[in-house]
Amino acid sequence: MTAGQAAGRGLVPVVPALREVLPDGGLRRGTAVSVAGEDAGLLLALAAGVRETGGGWAAAVGLPELGLAAAEGYGLDLRRLLVADDPGRHWPEVVSVLAGAVELIMLRPDGPVPPKLAARLAAVLRRTGCVLLVAGPWPGAVLRLGVRSGRWFGLGDGHGQLAGRQVEVVAEGRGSAVRGRTARLWLPDEHGAVRPVREQPQPLAVPPGPAAVPVVPAVVPVVSAVVPAVPVAAPLVAAVV
């Protein structure tokens, strides 16, 4: 699904690697999505597709440790990213105001969210069409995503540099997402981006058996035919009488 198709269906696009794991192929506008475990990489990967929309504006609320270099690596446009590092207990008001100005908000609340407050903010999201990505649980979230079986690459025996992380992303929720979907991804890869894990082809196994006996080609003797020598005729000498 292209960005134009996603917009036509009322979706905020996501990067291609995440389209298969989301039931709608994108983030439905006006809804809240929960990211279990507060995984910053998955949060940024989900938000990166906002750059393909007409406005392309996003915001980060209550995420002071969010790495801007990592955000840019995943594809977010830092020129269109509003940041409210520490809104404290006023985060609901900040979200309500930003929802009318941006298309996507990444949020970490300062504590458990009461259902009544979540319902009030859900009404704001529906009115504005903004997508709320929450680091942690959220009452009434239409979709819940998480990371399991993660593995980092690049470190040797106590030395080296992290080069990438392979994870399995799981998505479940309501409606078409009840059954859940999974995808194996680089999150991130060696370039800081998100992409599918491509399986390496395995060599075909050779079934065990008796050791092969080398075949030695038979030597066929070549018999040369002996041709008897033909005597050379002596020249005839004419006698002159």
Secondary structure, 3 states (H helix, E strand, C coil): CCHHHHHHCCEECCCHHHHCCCCCCCEECCCEEEEHHHCHHHHHHHHHHHHHCCCCCEEEECCCCCCHHHHHHHCCCHHHEEEECCCHHHHHHHHHHHCCCCCEEEECCCCCCCHHHHHHHHHHHHHHCCEEEEECCCCCCCEEEEEEEEEEEEECCCCEEEEEEEEEEEEEECHHHCCCEEEEEECCCCCCCCEECCCCCCCCCCCCCCCCCCCCCCCCCCCCCCCCCCCCCCCCCCCCC
